[in-house]
């Protein structure tokens, strides 16, 4: 919201004949640039955290499958282990999107 207001003020400040307003227009442009850059970095950081958490969860599921422990225990399991692994991995990925 702040970026929109500042962006709307830039042409007005630049068109005024007072030199200090031209400087304010340049400062306002730089401010918007910095704010947008911070938002972009923040967004990438959040995405990376989600991807990292998903990766850890999928790795845990893989090791549980490979060691036939937990839900993949052969004695307790009546259905195909691999089909169950695929279904659980798809659910992990779907829930993280």
N, C-alpha and C positions, 0 to 999 in steps of 0.2 A: 504494500500500500504506500509506504514511504517513497519507494522508487518511482511510482507513478506520479506522485505529487511533485517530486523533484524534477523528473523528466518533463513534466508540463511547464515548470517554471523556467527551464533552461532557455527556450526560444524567447520568452518574454524578457528575461534578464539580458540576453545577448542583443536584443533589438533596441534597448534603451541607450541613449547617447552618453550616459555617465560611465566613465572608464572602470570604476569600481564594480559596477554591475556585470561587466564583461568578465572580470576576474571571478566574481561569484558564480557565473555560469560555468566557467572552467572547473571551479572547485566542486560545484554540484555534479558535473559530469563525472569527475573522478570519484566522488562519493558513491554514485550509482554503480560505477564499475567495480569498486571495492565490495559493495554490498552484494552484487551479483556473483562475484568470485567467491565470497564467503559462503553464499548459499549453495553454489555448485560443489565446493569442497565438502560441505556438510552433507550434502545428498550422497556423494560418493562414499563418504565414511559410513553412513547408515547402510548403504547397499552392501559394502564390504562386510560389515558386521553380520548382516543377514546371510550372505553367502558363506561366511566362515562358520557360522552356527549350523547351517545346513550341511556343510562339509563334515563337520564333527559328528553330527547326528547320523549321517550316512555311513561314516567310517565305523561308528559304534554298531550300527545295524549289520555291517559287513562282518565284523569280528564275532558278533553273536551268531551269525549264520555259519561262519567257518568253524566255530568251536562247537556247533550244535548244542548250544546252551539256551537257557531261557525259553522263549516261545518256539524255538527251532529244535527243541529236544526231541529226539527220534521216538522215544517211548510215548510221549504225550501227543505227538503230531499225527493227525489222521489224513491230512491233505499233503499235497506236494510242497516240499520245503522251498524250492526255487520259486514257485508261483507265489507263495506267501511272501518271500523276500521282495519280489518285483512289486507286489501290491503295496507292501509297507513302504518301500522306497518311493513309489509314485505318490503315496499319501504325504510323505515327509516333504517332498518337493512341492506338491500342490499347496500344502498349508503354509509354506514359507513365501509364496509369491504375493 
